[in-house]
Amino acid sequence: MSQVINIYCDESCHLENDGHPVMVLGAAWCPEPKAREISVRLREIKSTHGLPPDFDLKWSKVSPAKLPYYHAVLDYFLDDDDLHFRAWVAHKAGLRHADFGQSHDDWYYKMMFGLFEPLLTPDACFRLYLDKKDTRSAQKVAKLHEVLCNNLYDFNRKIVERVQVVESHAVEQLQLADLLLGAVCYANRGLNQSAAKQALVERIRSRTGYSLTRPTLLREDKFNVFVWRGQIGGGQT
């Protein structure tokens, strides 16, 4: 029987004209049999730091008062061999969709495929869970499932078994993806307004040895970062 892997995906600044220079896509993943154990541990960390079990772990909620809690979450992620994260940083400046006969949505799904491609292998079965963002979520999920399966020649959907929208407040790993994605996005947007958020960025940098603004090796499977820039001729970096 194929190993089952759960992938939890989030996104930030993905709209074409939102005024943000980069879009960041992020995927946290773990073996499905470990998912419950990880969820329980993340809730235990909340309890240890005086937070209710339904506290929503989000980058937007990072504050100086809760910094020890966020440090503990990061350390747990970085120390647990079953947890992994990959970020896809796409610079939106100078996008020329018309030149490549595509819409912004077409480009978005190409970026999503780039995020997932190194993670999806034919010897395992994958279940993808995406944060519910808006009324288009179900439509986006159906399209993403189609794109992934078609590119993998997975017409029976044995590799990408499931792509599902879920509520992030009910899924601890999706909240974790939000936190890690937020740190990568913060670093790549060059922000520095929050000392607490900057402290988390620096903790990740210190523990991984990565800048978060430059690509890691493709085979890096704990904290992987890829940086995409559109160039003349459609090249990537």
LINZIVEN-V401083 format. One record per residue. N is the residue number from 0. RES is the residue in one letter. SS is DSSP state (2 for helix, 1 for strand, 0 for the rest). PHI is phi in whole degrees, -180 to 180 (NA if undefined). OMEGA is omega in radians with two decimals (NA if undefined). Layout:
<<N/RES/SS/PHI/OMEGA> <N/RES/SS/PHI/OMEGA>>
This chain:
<<0/M/0/NA/-3.11> <1/S/0/-66/3.01> <2/Q/1/-66/3.12> <3/V/1/-104/-3.13> <4/I/1/-117/3.02> <5/N/1/-95/3.08> <6/I/1/-120/-3.10> <7/Y/1/-114/-2.96> <8/C/1/-116/3.05> <9/D/1/-135/-3.10> <10/E/1/-146/3.13> <11/S/1/-145/3.05> <12/C/0/58/-3.05> <13/H/0/-92/-3.13> <14/L/0/-76/-3.02> <15/E/0/-67/-3.03> <16/N/0/-118/-3.13> <17/D/0/-91/3.09> <18/G/0/84/3.14> <19/H/0/-99/-3.03> <20/P/0/-77/-3.12> <21/V/1/-132/2.92> <22/M/1/-105/3.08> <23/V/1/-124/3.03> <24/L/1/-109/-3.11> <25/G/1/-138/3.13> <26/A/1/-136/2.98> <27/A/1/-102/-3.12> <28/W/1/-142/3.13> <29/C/1/-158/3.03> <30/P/1/-63/-3.10> <31/E/2/-56/-3.14> <32/P/2/-64/3.14> <33/K/2/-95/-3.00> <34/A/2/-61/-3.11> <35/R/2/-65/3.12> <36/E/2/-58/3.13> <37/I/2/-67/3.11> <38/S/2/-60/3.14> <39/V/2/-62/-3.12> <40/R/2/-65/3.13> <41/L/2/-65/3.07> <42/R/2/-71/3.09> <43/E/2/-64/3.11> <44/I/2/-65/3.06> <45/K/2/-59/-3.11> <46/S/2/-62/3.13> <47/T/2/-58/-3.11> <48/H/0/-101/3.02> <49/G/0/75/3.14> <50/L/0/-106/3.10> <51/P/0/-68/-3.10> <52/P/0/-63/3.13> <53/D/0/-95/3.06> <54/F/0/-60/-3.06> <55/D/0/-88/3.12> <56/L/0/-71/-3.11> <57/K/0/-140/3.09> <58/W/2/-60/-3.11> <59/S/2/-66/-3.11> <60/K/2/-98/3.13> <61/V/0/-61/-3.13> <62/S/0/-148/3.13> <63/P/2/-57/-3.10> <64/A/2/-64/-3.09> <65/K/2/-103/-3.06> <66/L/2/-58/3.10> <67/P/2/-58/3.10> <68/Y/2/-64/-3.12> <69/Y/2/-66/3.04> <70/H/2/-61/-3.13> <71/A/2/-64/3.10> <72/V/2/-64/3.13> <73/L/2/-61/-3.13> <74/D/2/-64/3.09> <75/Y/2/-61/3.11> <76/F/2/-58/-3.05> <77/L/2/-71/-3.11> <78/D/2/-94/-3.07> <79/D/0/-93/-3.07> <80/D/0/-70/-3.11> <81/D/0/-90/-3.10> <82/L/0/-106/-3.11> <83/H/1/-142/-3.14> <84/F/1/-148/3.06> <85/R/1/-133/3.09> <86/A/1/-118/3.08> <87/W/1/-117/-3.11> <88/V/1/-101/-3.10> <89/A/1/-117/3.11> <90/H/1/-80/-3.02> <91/K/0/-93/-3.13> <92/A/0/-63/3.06> <93/G/0/78/3.08> <94/L/0/-60/-3.11> <95/R/0/-127/-3.05> <96/H/2/-60/-3.10> <97/A/2/-61/-3.13> <98/D/2/-65/-3.10> <99/F/2/-111/3.08> <100/G/0/60/-3.09> <101/Q/0/-136/3.00> <102/S/0/-95/3.07> <103/H/2/-64/3.09> <104/D/2/-63/3.09> <105/D/2/-58/-3.14> <106/W/2/-62/3.14> <107/Y/2/-58/-3.12> <108/Y/2/-70/3.02> <109/K/2/-64/3.11> <110/M/2/-66/3.11> <111/M/2/-63/3.10> <112/F/2/-63/3.10> <113/G/2/-61/3.10> <114/L/2/-62/-3.00> <115/F/2/-87/-2.97> <116/E/2/-50/-3.11> <117/P/0/-70/-3.07> <118/L/0/-89/-3.00> <119/L/0/-94/-3.12> <120/T/0/-126/-3.05> <121/P/0/-71/-3.11> <122/D/0/-94/3.13> <123/A/1/-140/3.12> <124/C/1/-118/-3.01> <125/F/1/-119/3.06> <126/R/1/-121/-3.06> <127/L/1/-103/3.13> <128/Y/1/-123/-3.10> <129/L/1/-114/3.11> <130/D/1/-68/3.08> <131/K/0/-72/-3.06> <132/K/0/-107/-3.02> <133/D/0/-158/-3.09> <134/T/0/-70/3.13> <135/R/0/-90/-3.03> <136/S/2/-58/-3.11> <137/A/2/-63/3.12> <138/Q/2/-64/3.14> <139/K/2/-64/-3.14> <140/V/2/-64/3.13> <141/A/2/-61/3.13> <142/K/2/-67/3.14> <143/L/2/-63/3.12> <144/H/2/-59/3.12> <145/E/2/-63/-3.12> <146/V/2/-62/-3.11> <147/L/2/-63/-3.10> <148/C/2/-66/3.13> <149/N/2/-63/-3.12> <150/N/2/-71/3.13> <151/L/0/-98/-3.03> <152/Y/0/54/-3.09> <153/D/0/-98/-2.99> <154/F/0/-72/3.08> <155/N/0/-92/3.11> <156/R/0/57/3.08> <157/K/0/-89/3.10> <158/I/0/-88/3.05> <159/V/1/-94/-3.04> <160/E/1/-72/-2.99> <161/R/1/-148/2.92> <162/V/1/-130/-2.94> <163/Q/1/-136/3.02> <164/V/1/-86/3.10> <165/V/1/-134/3.07> <166/E/0/-86/-3.03> <167/S/2/-62/-3.10> <168/H/2/-66/-3.13> <169/A/2/-101/-3.05> <170/V/0/-128/-3.06> <171/E/2/-61/-3.09> <172/Q/2/-67/3.10> <173/L/2/-70/3.05> <174/Q/2/-65/3.08> <175/L/2/-62/3.09> <176/A/2/-60/3.11> <177/D/2/-60/-3.13> <178/L/2/-65/-3.10> <179/L/2/-67/3.08> <180/L/2/-60/-3.14> <181/G/2/-60/3.14> <182/A/2/-66/3.12> <183/V/2/-65/3.14> <184/C/2/-64/-3.14> <185/Y/2/-59/-3.13> <186/A/2/-65/-3.05> <187/N/2/-79/3.05> <188/R/0/-89/3.10> <189/G/0/66/-3.10> <190/L/0/-84/3.11> <191/N/0/-152/-3.07> <192/Q/0/-75/-3.06> <193/S/0/-116/3.12> <194/A/2/-65/-3.13> <195/A/2/-67/3.13> <196/K/2/-66/3.10> <197/Q/2/-64/3.11> <198/A/2/-64/3.11> <199/L/2/-69/3.06> <200/V/2/-58/-3.11> <201/E/2/-67/3.11> <202/R/2/-66/3.09> <203/I/2/-64/3.13> <204/R/2/-60/-3.10> <205/S/2/-65/-3.05> <206/R/2/-81/-3.13> <207/T/2/-96/-3.04> <208/G/0/81/-3.11> <209/Y/0/-109/-3.09> <210/S/0/-78/-3.04> <211/L/0/77/3.12> <212/T/0/-111/3.08> <213/R/0/-124/-3.10> <214/P/0/-67/3.00> <215/T/0/-91/2.99> <216/L/0/-63/-3.11> <217/L/0/-61/-3.09> <218/R/0/-81/3.03> <219/E/0/-64/-3.03> <220/D/0/-117/3.04> <221/K/0/-92/3.11> <222/F/1/-135/-3.03> <223/N/1/-99/3.12> <224/V/1/-130/3.02> <225/F/1/-122/-3.13> <226/V/1/-118/-3.12> <227/W/1/-111/3.03> <228/R/1/-133/3.07> <229/G/0/-70/3.14> <230/Q/0/-133/3.06> <231/I/0/-58/-3.09> <232/G/0/92/3.04> <233/G/0/85/-3.12> <234/G/0/-70/3.12> <235/Q/0/-131/3.01> <236/T/0/-129/NA>>
